[in-house]
Amino acid sequence: MQCMASIPSKTKTKMNSTRNISIGGTMITTTITNNPTLIDSKIEELKRISNPIIGLDVESKPDISHGTTPNRASLLQLCNGSTCLIIQLSHLPYMPNSLKSFLCQSNVTFVGVGIKADKAKLLADYGVACGNVVELGSLASRVYGKAEYKKSGLADLASIIAGVRVEKPQHVRVGDWSVGMLDEEQIKYAAYAAFAVGKVLMGL
């Protein structure tokens, strides 16, 4: 039986806020912020969690015109279990050292779909290096012996392996992630993207 995470109606959410979001029957404590001090605090919380595997995803404002400079990454999502941190990269006054250090920790593994591209984008856009990364599709392919999983998207992997499903409206996927005030749909989608990685890992 699949769990569904419904997406609420559009309302704007202030930056530097924490809320509980229900995804597949699990309450996820989600913090949305561009405040380096708050990020320092939340990174310390992630460090204290015993499981050193972090779901990672990046969102960017869609590139409308071909041949132009790609838009920089707008959001970085980090999720471990029931804790999710959404960092508004494009609104940071500076890049926190705590975040740069955490992303390079040798004892932490970051997992995601398309994570190698996300890693390259963080480095190109912000000069932030990310250490240990694992491509979720490739890992699922090795565990289940199914080559097609290498090319599967997160929604498919989450549905097939973890029984977690979420509605992802097209207007949310291609929305403007660089805005200062994210709406509820964007926050739900951003939290889901990182949280679903962990759910798939639990099913492997």
C-alpha positions, 0 to 999 in steps of 0.5 A: 500500500502506498502512502501519499503526501498531499500538497496544500493550497498556496500560501507564502511562508516567511524565511527562517521558519520551522514547520511540521510537514506530513509526508507519507504519514511521517511528520518532518520538522522542516526549517526554511532559512537564509540565516547563517546563524540558524544554519549553524545551529541546524547543521549541529543538529544534523551532526548529532544524528547517529545515521551519517547518511543525508538525503541531498537535493538542489533546486534551481530557477528554470532556464528559459532561454537556451544559450544563456548562462544557467541560473544558479542553484536556489535551494539546497535541501538536506534531510536525515530521518524526520529532520529537513533543512532547506537553505535558500542559497540565493538569499544567503548574505554569505556561505556559512563555514559550518555548511561548507565543512559539513558537506566535506565531512569524510564520515557523512555520505550524501545520497540523491538522484542526479547528485553528481550534477548537484555536486557540480552545480554547488561547486560551480555556482558557490565554490562549495565542495561536496565530499562523499556522494552516492547516486541513488539510482545506481545503488538501487540498481546494484541492490535489486539487479535492475539496470533500469533503476539507474535511469529512474527518477526519484518519484519512481524509485520512491513509489516502487521501493518505498511505497511513498507517492507524492503529487508533483504539479508541473507548475511547482517543478518548473516554478521560481525557486529563487523567490524570497518567500516560498509558497507551501507547495514549493516547501512541500516539494522541496522537503519531499525530494530530500526526505524520499531519498531516505525512504528509498534507502530504508527499502534497500 
